[in-house]
Amino acid sequence: DISTIRIDALDWATVNLDVTRYRNGDLIEHAITHADWTTANAAERGAWCYYDNDFDNGVTYGKLYNKWAVEDSRNLAPYGFDLATEANYTALTTYISPPSSLGVASIKSTSYWTITSSISNNRTGFNALPSGERIATSSVVDFQNLNTYAEFWIKGVSKYYQILDNTDIPTTPTAANNLSGKAVRVIKNSDFKGWQGD
């Protein structure tokens, strides 16, 4: 089960996606080394990894996926859920922005951030985790920004939504590098009642 929280009119997942299969059951490639990752991207194959290829990071932050996994027609989101769209993230930003007093602190987890954990309050329950990213520049410079950036793929547009450690200013969706590995958030379909009730 994926835990969710109602924010405005949407039921957002409160954790980063952590699946190894597409909705139809096909495995998503686990690309561990820099060479594995760049090969999968060059071939336009979906792939996932843990930050720094460390399972303990996966326990805390979930998985990082490449853009091809996000765009695959077999659907990265589990049954009953969908990948968050640009409109969804824009609505989230609007919800926490003035005249609302919520601010970015209201969507950040209260742990793991290098600077702002002490002032983050997660009042919305969104629980953004600073999961960093895979930049795949080289085998030496492969991962960056753990504990300082939360970055989430946006469905279908090769963009991502970014939350920074050192600012309380909401970000706008940004174009992504094709080699990037980022976290994913999903939204529960309004008519989905779970495996016991659907």
Helices and strands as residue ranges (DSSP letters): E 4-7, E 10-13, E 29-30, H 34-42, E 47-49, G 51-53, H 55-61, E 64-65, H 67-71, E 81-83, H 86-96, G 104-106, E 131-134, E 143-146, E 149-154, E 159-164, E 174-175, E 186-188
